[in-house]
């Protein structure tokens, strides 16, 4: 809806599908030569399953992780329904920053060898 109303009109895309297809990097993955970690949640409203690469087709310097939940950008800080406390209203860090740090540490360790 937002894409149709603003981005497509502003930048000349036919519709949201055209915008997503032309903006996707999945067809450019074969040009990446540095370690790449692709993390996507199955419930991400911005990505359809048909644009997710097949993990078996990726080179060894790429890793793909699919999570059942996480929304868009890993919901970096969130409160889940089951954790919501009206008195505290605390935010909990998601899995994404921890997993990203683990990948960066791995790359650093590999470069140090």
The 8 nearest C-alpha neighbors of each residue, nearest first, counted from 0:
[[1, 3, 2, 4, 15, 5, 14, 6],
 [2, 0, 4, 3, 5, 6, 15, 7],
 [1, 3, 6, 0, 5, 4, 15, 7],
 [4, 2, 0, 7, 1, 15, 14, 5],
 [5, 3, 1, 2, 0, 8, 6, 7],
 [4, 6, 8, 2, 7, 3, 9, 1],
 [7, 5, 2, 9, 8, 10, 3, 4],
 [8, 6, 12, 3, 10, 11, 9, 5],
 [9, 7, 11, 5, 6, 10, 4, 12],
 [8, 10, 6, 7, 5, 11, 12, 4],
 [11, 9, 7, 8, 12, 6, 5, 18],
 [10, 12, 8, 7, 9, 13, 6, 14],
 [11, 13, 7, 14, 18, 10, 17, 8],
 [14, 12, 17, 7, 11, 15, 18, 16],
 [15, 13, 17, 16, 12, 3, 7, 18],
 [14, 16, 18, 17, 3, 2, 19, 7],
 [15, 17, 19, 18, 14, 20, 13, 21],
 [16, 18, 20, 14, 15, 19, 13, 12],
 [19, 17, 15, 21, 16, 20, 12, 22],
 [20, 18, 22, 16, 21, 17, 23, 15],
 [19, 21, 17, 23, 22, 18, 16, 15],
 [20, 22, 18, 19, 23, 17, 24, 16],
 [23, 21, 19, 20, 18, 24, 17, 25],
 [24, 22, 20, 25, 21, 19, 26, 50],
 [23, 25, 27, 26, 22, 28, 21, 20],
 [26, 24, 27, 28, 23, 50, 52, 51],
 [25, 27, 24, 28, 23, 29, 30, 52],
 [28, 26, 24, 25, 29, 30, 31, 23],
 [29, 27, 30, 31, 25, 26, 24, 57],
 [28, 30, 27, 31, 26, 32, 58, 57],
 [29, 31, 28, 27, 32, 26, 33, 24],
 [32, 30, 28, 29, 33, 27, 35, 34],
 [31, 33, 30, 34, 60, 29, 35, 28],
 [34, 32, 31, 35, 60, 61, 30, 36],
 [35, 33, 60, 61, 32, 36, 106, 31],
 [36, 34, 61, 33, 37, 62, 60, 31],
 [35, 37, 62, 61, 63, 38, 34, 102],
 [38, 36, 63, 62, 64, 35, 39, 61],
 [39, 37, 64, 63, 65, 36, 40, 66],
 [40, 38, 65, 66, 64, 41, 37, 43],
 [39, 41, 66, 69, 43, 42, 68, 65],
 [40, 42, 67, 43, 66, 68, 39, 65],
 [41, 43, 40, 70, 68, 44, 67, 69],
 [44, 42, 70, 71, 40, 45, 41, 46],
 [43, 45, 46, 42, 70, 71, 47, 41],
 [46, 44, 43, 47, 71, 19, 70, 42],
 [47, 45, 44, 43, 48, 50, 51, 41],
 [46, 48, 49, 50, 45, 51, 44, 43],
 [47, 49, 51, 50, 46, 41, 52, 43],
 [48, 50, 47, 51, 52, 46, 53, 25],
 [51, 49, 48, 47, 52, 25, 46, 23],
 [50, 52, 48, 49, 53, 25, 47, 46],
 [53, 51, 54, 50, 25, 56, 57, 49],
 [52, 54, 56, 55, 51, 57, 63, 50],
 [55, 53, 56, 57, 52, 63, 62, 64],
 [54, 56, 53, 57, 58, 52, 59, 63],
 [57, 55, 54, 53, 58, 52, 59, 61],
 [58, 56, 54, 55, 61, 59, 53, 62],
 [57, 59, 60, 61, 56, 55, 29, 62],
 [58, 60, 61, 57, 62, 34, 56, 55],
 [61, 59, 34, 58, 35, 62, 33, 32],
 [62, 60, 35, 59, 34, 58, 36, 57],
 [61, 63, 36, 37, 35, 64, 60, 59],
 [64, 62, 37, 38, 36, 54, 65, 61],
 [65, 63, 38, 37, 39, 66, 62, 36],
 [66, 64, 39, 40, 38, 41, 63, 67],
 [65, 67, 40, 68, 41, 39, 64, 69],
 [68, 66, 41, 40, 42, 65, 69, 39],
 [69, 67, 40, 66, 42, 70, 41, 43],
 [68, 70, 73, 40, 74, 71, 42, 66],
 [69, 71, 43, 42, 73, 40, 68, 74],
 [70, 72, 43, 73, 74, 69, 44, 45],
 [73, 71, 74, 70, 75, 69, 95, 39],
 [72, 74, 69, 75, 71, 95, 70, 93],
 [75, 73, 76, 72, 69, 77, 70, 71],
 [74, 76, 73, 93, 92, 95, 77, 72],
 [77, 75, 92, 74, 91, 90, 93, 78],
 [78, 76, 90, 91, 74, 79, 92, 75],
 [77, 79, 90, 83, 91, 82, 80, 89],
 [78, 80, 82, 81, 83, 77, 91, 90],
 [81, 79, 83, 82, 78, 84, 77, 85],
 [80, 82, 79, 83, 78, 84, 77, 85],
 [83, 81, 79, 80, 78, 84, 89, 91],
 [84, 82, 80, 81, 78, 79, 88, 85],
 [83, 85, 88, 87, 86, 82, 89, 81],
 [84, 86, 88, 87, 83, 89, 82, 80],
 [85, 87, 84, 88, 89, 83, 82, 90],
 [86, 88, 89, 84, 85, 83, 90, 82],
 [89, 87, 84, 85, 86, 83, 90, 78],
 [90, 88, 87, 91, 78, 84, 83, 77],
 [89, 91, 77, 78, 76, 92, 88, 83],
 [92, 90, 77, 76, 78, 93, 89, 75],
 [91, 93, 76, 75, 77, 90, 94, 96],
 [92, 94, 75, 95, 76, 91, 74, 96],
 [93, 95, 97, 96, 98, 92, 73, 75],
 [94, 96, 98, 93, 97, 73, 99, 75],
 [97, 95, 99, 98, 94, 100, 93, 75],
 [98, 96, 100, 99, 95, 94, 101, 93],
 [99, 97, 101, 95, 100, 96, 94, 102],
 [98, 100, 96, 102, 101, 97, 95, 103],
 [101, 99, 103, 97, 98, 102, 104, 96],
 [100, 102, 98, 104, 99, 103, 105, 97],
 [103, 101, 105, 99, 104, 100, 106, 98],
 [102, 104, 100, 106, 105, 101, 107, 99],
 [103, 105, 107, 101, 102, 106, 100, 108],
 [106, 104, 102, 108, 103, 107, 109, 101],
 [107, 105, 109, 103, 108, 104, 110, 102],
 [106, 108, 104, 110, 105, 109, 103, 111],
 [109, 107, 105, 111, 106, 110, 104, 112],
 [108, 110, 106, 111, 107, 112, 105, 104],
 [111, 109, 107, 108, 112, 106, 105, 104],
 [110, 112, 108, 109, 107, 106, 105, 104],
 [111, 109, 110, 108, 107, 106, 105, 104]]
